[in-house]
């Protein structure tokens, strides 16, 4: 893989990070680092004053500044389901080869992983045993136990582990002599990831249960990339690098006893004419993993198994309808989206260059998205939580320092504020 050739298309994925500059379309130019959202950022902290309220015709939220944390300027943090903890990658960002799990990956030596307690203001950086394990990368999913990490081994292999939130102890989930990468957790606690031989280029799709049972899905010539999951335990999503471009697939997933099995392809859709792993990384970068199975999350959180994904072909986020295989466009130029409900209507909070907007869930067959409602002027990335007092956290870059993130808690606002 010629990484230098694909950088202009996917470099946007790495500035607040992968997602905030991920508003690239096919053949977009390389972005500059001074404007990670395509919009002019305000001087100083992005956070609004404490107890600020944002009111629109559809959306009413309160804002509570949490504080700032350091990160590597590239990879989005992971949050615990309850929103108490946040894991970040600090220091020098890994190379593209390492981020993409390419054959020439090298163990990253200039970065560390850190965990912050967000229940305090400012956030408290916790002591962790992770510093004793060099060469770790932040993964793509987290649950109540901890967060996924990856380790590039000196042999060329790559392992996937789960690091506990407070102690940093690591449980290795995939640790054989293969390149296991880009893991995702399902609501049932299954690990879905890609795996290829050290000396190979074609990656298979693997699902592993907590008992260790494994099922593998292979394509004869085309590699899988970046598995995704929603609250629907019976469906797993993945990207497939095809001759025509990047194809989004919804694949059935069944569980019997302690073993999970892949089923048939339920729906598929081409989302990019590019067919490289760097673009696939960009597509998946803004995605938030689902919550663990259990009681329904309180507050304005709606999922229903709907997948929101960035489509380079559309140049925006889109909701994927598994029943029809259709992509339903969301807000124009949006580069991240999470399911949300406002005024009893389900929809999505979408990050756009012009700010954060709410878009009602589009109806199947509609050509364009439903009318949007402006929520905030700042281009925050939203991370949902299960905490009714703080149902979401907002992450945004501090203009004066690209290695700092401002965190703002979303709280239920007083209706009388209107």
Residue pairs with C-beta under 8 A, 6 or more apart in sequence:
1 100
1 102
1 103
1 201
1 276
1 277
3 96
3 97
3 100
3 102
3 278
6 274
6 276
6 278
6 279
7 30
7 96
7 278
8 27
8 28
8 29
8 30
9 24
9 26
9 27
9 28
9 274
9 276
9 278
9 279
9 282
10 24
10 276
10 278
10 279
10 281
10 282
11 21
11 30
11 31
12 21
12 22
12 23
12 24
12 28
12 30
12 31
12 282
13 19
13 21
13 22
13 24
13 278
13 281
13 282
13 285
14 21
14 74
14 75
14 93
14 99
15 21
15 31
15 33
15 36
15 73
15 74
15 402
16 36
16 37
16 73
16 76
16 381
16 395
16 396
16 397
16 402
16 405
17 71
17 73
17 74
17 75
17 76
17 285
17 381
18 74
18 75
18 76
18 281
18 282
18 285
18 286
19 76
19 285
19 286
19 335
19 336
19 351
19 381
20 36
20 37
20 335
20 336
20 351
20 379
20 381
20 396
20 397
21 31
21 36
21 37
21 38
21 335
22 282
22 285
22 286
22 310
22 335
22 336
23 37
23 38
23 315
23 333
23 334
23 335
23 352
23 353
24 31
24 282
24 312
25 312
25 313
25 315
26 272
26 273
26 274
26 312
26 313
26 315
31 38
33 402
35 41
36 397
36 402
37 353
37 379
37 397
38 333
38 353
39 353
39 354
39 355
39 379
41 378
41 397
41 399
42 378
42 399
43 399
43 400
44 398
44 399
44 400
45 65
45 68
45 398
45 406
46 378
46 380
46 396
46 397
46 398
46 399
46 406
46 408
47 63
47 65
47 66
47 396
47 406
47 407
47 408
48 54
48 63
48 65
48 376
48 378
48 408
49 63
49 65
50 63
50 64
50 65
51 62
51 63
51 64
52 62
52 63
53 60
53 61
53 62
53 63
53 413
53 414
53 417
54 60
54 61
54 62
54 63
54 375
54 376
54 413
55 413
55 417
55 418
56 358
56 373
56 374
56 375
57 373
58 342
58 343
58 345
58 358
58 360
58 373
59 342
59 343
59 358
59 373
59 375
60 342
60 413
60 415
60 417
60 418
61 375
61 410
61 411
61 412
61 413
62 410
62 411
62 412
62 413
62 414
62 417
63 376
63 394
63 408
63 409
63 410
63 411
64 390
64 408
64 409
64 410
64 411
65 121
65 406
65 407
65 408
65 409
66 118
66 121
66 122
66 123
66 393
66 407
66 408
66 409
67 121
67 122
67 123
67 406
67 407
68 122
68 123
68 398
68 404
68 405
68 406
68 407
69 77
69 86
69 88
69 116
69 123
69 125
69 404
69 405
69 407
70 88
70 90
70 114
70 403
70 404
70 405
71 77
71 88
71 89
71 90
71 403
71 404
71 405
72 88
72 89
72 90
72 91
72 92
72 93
72 111
72 403
73 93
73 402
73 403
74 89
74 93
74 94
75 88
75 89
75 93
75 99
75 137
75 138
76 285
76 286
76 381
76 395
77 86
77 87
77 88
77 138
77 383
77 395
77 405
78 86
78 87
78 88
78 138
78 139
78 140
78 141
78 142
78 147
78 148
79 85
79 86
79 87
79 118
79 142
79 383
79 385
79 393
80 86
80 142
80 143
80 144
80 147
80 165
80 385
81 142
81 143
81 144
81 291
81 292
81 385
81 386
82 144
82 385
82 386
82 387
83 118
83 383
83 385
83 386
83 387
83 390
83 392
83 393
83 409
84 117
84 118
84 119
84 165
84 387
85 115
85 116
85 117
85 118
85 165
85 166
86 115
86 116
86 118
86 123
86 393
86 407
87 113
87 114
87 115
87 116
87 138
87 142
87 147
87 163
87 165
88 113
88 114
88 115
88 116
88 138
88 405
89 111
89 112
89 113
89 137
89 138
90 111
90 112
90 113
90 114
91 110
91 111
91 112
92 108
92 110
92 111
93 111
94 108
94 111
94 137
95 105
95 106
95 108
96 102
96 278
97 103
97 104
97 105
97 106
98 105
98 106
98 107
98 108
98 137
98 152
99 137
99 281
100 277
100 278
100 281
101 158
101 179
101 181
101 182
101 194
101 277
102 277
103 156
103 198
103 199
103 201
105 152
105 156
105 158
105 179
106 152
107 134
107 135
107 151
107 152
107 153
107 154
108 135
108 136
108 137
108 152
109 134
109 135
111 136
111 137
112 130
112 131
112 136
113 128
113 130
113 136
113 138
113 149
113 163
113 168
114 125
114 126
114 128
114 130
115 125
115 126
115 128
115 130
115 165
115 166
115 168
116 123
116 124
116 125
116 126
117 123
117 124
117 126
118 393
118 407
118 409
123 407
126 166
128 163
128 166
128 167
128 168
129 167
129 168
129 169
130 136
130 149
130 163
130 168
130 170
131 168
133 151
133 170
135 151
135 152
136 149
136 150
136 151
137 149
137 150
137 151
137 152
138 147
138 148
138 149
138 150
139 147
139 148
139 149
139 150
139 160
139 183
140 148
140 182
140 183
140 184
140 284
140 287
140 289
141 147
141 148
141 183
141 184
141 185
141 229
141 289
142 148
142 185
142 289
143 185
143 189
143 291
143 292
144 292
145 162
145 164
145 165
146 162
146 163
146 164
146 165
146 171
147 162
147 163
147 165
148 160
148 161
148 162
148 163
148 183
148 185
149 160
149 161
149 162
149 163
149 170
150 158
150 159
150 160
150 161
150 180
150 181
150 183
151 158
151 159
151 160
151 161
152 158
153 159
155 177
155 198
156 179
156 198
157 176
157 177
157 178
157 179
157 180
157 198
158 178
158 179
158 180
158 181
159 172
159 174
159 175
159 180
160 172
160 173
160 174
160 175
160 180
160 181
160 183
160 191
160 193
161 170
161 171
161 172
161 173
161 175
162 170
162 171
162 173
163 169
163 170
164 170
164 171
173 183
173 191
173 208
174 180
174 183
174 191
174 193
174 195
174 206
174 208
177 198
178 195
178 196
178 197
178 198
179 195
179 196
179 197
179 198
179 203
180 193
180 194
180 195
180 206
181 193
181 194
181 195
181 203
182 193
182 194
182 225
182 226
182 227
182 284
183 191
183 192
183 193
183 227
184 191
184 192
184 193
184 227
184 228
184 229
184 289
185 191
185 192
185 229
185 289
185 290
185 292
186 192
186 229
186 233
186 236
186 253
186 290
187 229
187 231
187 232
187 233
187 290
187 291
187 292
187 293
188 233
188 255
188 260
188 293
189 209
189 210
189 292
189 293
190 207
190 208
190 209
190 210
190 253
190 255
190 260
191 207
191 208
192 205
192 206
192 207
192 208
192 227
192 229
192 236
192 238
193 205
193 206
193 208
193 227
194 203
194 204
194 205
194 206
194 223
194 224
194 225
194 226
194 227
195 203
195 204
195 206
195 216
196 202
196 203
196 204
196 223
201 223
202 219
202 221
202 222
202 223
203 223
203 224
203 225
204 216
204 217
204 218
204 219
204 224
205 216
205 217
205 218
205 224
205 227
205 238
205 251
205 262
206 214
206 215
206 216
206 217
207 214
207 215
207 236
207 253
207 260
207 261
207 262
208 214
208 260
209 255
209 258
209 259
209 260
210 258
211 258
211 259
213 258
213 259
213 260
215 259
215 260
215 261
215 262
217 224
217 251
217 262
219 240
222 240
222 241
222 242
222 243
223 240
223 241
223 277
224 238
224 239
224 240
224 241
225 238
225 239
225 240
225 241
225 246
225 277
225 280
225 281
225 284
226 238
226 239
226 280
226 281
226 283
226 284
227 236
227 237
227 238
228 236
228 237
228 238
228 284
228 287
228 307
228 309
229 235
229 236
229 237
229 289
229 290
230 237
230 290
230 303
230 305
230 306
230 307
231 290
231 291
231 303
231 304
231 305
232 303
232 304
232 305
233 253
233 255
233 293
234 252
234 253
234 254
235 250
235 251
235 252
235 253
235 266
235 305
235 322
236 250
236 251
236 253
236 262
237 248
237 249
237 250
237 251
237 307
237 309
237 320
238 248
238 249
238 251
239 246
239 247
239 248
239 249
239 271
239 280
239 283
239 284
240 246
240 247
240 249
241 247
241 275
241 276
241 277
241 280
242 270
242 275
243 275
244 270
244 273
244 275
245 270
245 271
245 272
245 273
245 274
245 275
245 313
246 270
246 271
246 272
246 274
246 275
246 279
246 280
246 283
246 312
247 268
247 269
247 270
247 271
248 268
248 269
248 270
248 271
248 309
248 320
249 265
249 267
249 268
250 265
250 266
250 267
250 268
250 307
250 320
250 322
251 262
251 263
251 264
251 265
251 266
252 262
252 263
252 264
252 265
252 266
253 260
253 261
253 262
253 263
254 260
254 261
254 263
255 261
266 322
267 320
267 321
267 322
267 323
267 324
267 325
268 325
269 320
269 325
269 326
269 327
270 313
271 283
271 309
271 311
271 312
271 313
271 314
271 318
271 327
272 279
272 280
272 283
272 311
272 312
272 313
273 312
273 313
274 312
279 312
282 310
282 312
283 309
283 310
283 311
283 312
284 309
285 310
286 310
286 317
286 335
286 336
286 337
286 351
286 381
287 309
288 338
288 383
288 384
290 303
291 297
291 384
291 386
297 384
297 386
297 391
298 386
298 388
298 391
299 387
299 388
299 391
299 412
300 340
300 341
300 342
300 391
301 339
301 340
301 341
301 384
301 386
301 391
302 339
302 340
302 341
302 346
302 347
303 339
304 339
304 346
305 322
306 319
306 320
306 339
306 361
307 319
307 320
307 322
308 317
308 318
308 319
308 320
308 330
308 337
308 338
308 339
308 348
309 317
309 318
309 320
310 316
310 317
310 318
310 335
310 336
311 317
311 318
311 327
314 327
314 329
315 332
315 333
316 329
316 330
316 331
316 332
316 333
316 334
316 335
317 329
317 330
317 331
317 334
317 335
317 336
317 337
317 348
317 350
318 327
318 328
318 329
318 330
319 327
319 328
319 330
319 348
319 361
319 362
320 326
320 327
320 328
321 327
321 328
321 364
323 364
324 364
326 364
326 365
328 362
328 363
328 364
328 366
328 369
329 362
329 368
329 369
330 337
330 348
330 350
330 359
330 362
330 369
331 337
331 348
331 350
331 352
331 357
331 359
331 369
331 372
332 352
332 369
333 352
333 353
333 354
334 350
334 351
334 352
334 357
334 359
335 351
335 352
335 353
336 350
336 351
336 381
336 382
337 348
337 349
337 350
337 351
337 359
338 348
338 349
338 382
338 383
338 384
338 392
339 346
339 347
339 348
339 384
340 346
340 347
340 348
340 349
340 358
340 382
340 384
340 392
341 347
342 358
342 373
345 360
345 361
346 360
346 361
347 358
347 359
347 360
347 361
347 370
348 358
348 359
348 361
349 356
349 357
349 358
349 375
349 382
349 392
350 356
350 357
350 358
350 359
350 372
351 379
351 380
351 381
351 382
352 379
353 379
354 377
354 379
355 374
355 375
355 376
355 377
355 378
355 379
356 374
356 375
356 376
356 378
356 379
356 380
356 382
356 394
357 372
357 373
357 374
357 375
358 372
358 373
358 375
359 369
359 370
359 372
359 373
360 370
360 371
361 370
362 369
362 370
363 370
376 394
378 394
378 396
379 396
380 394
380 395
380 396
380 408
381 394
381 395
381 396
382 392
382 393
382 394
382 410
383 392
383 393
383 394
383 395
384 391
384 392
385 391
385 392
385 393
388 412
389 411
389 412
390 409
390 410
390 411
391 410
391 411
391 412
392 409
392 410
393 407
393 408
393 409
393 410
394 407
394 408
394 409
394 410
395 405
395 406
395 407
396 405
396 406
396 408
397 404
397 405
397 406
398 404
398 405
398 406
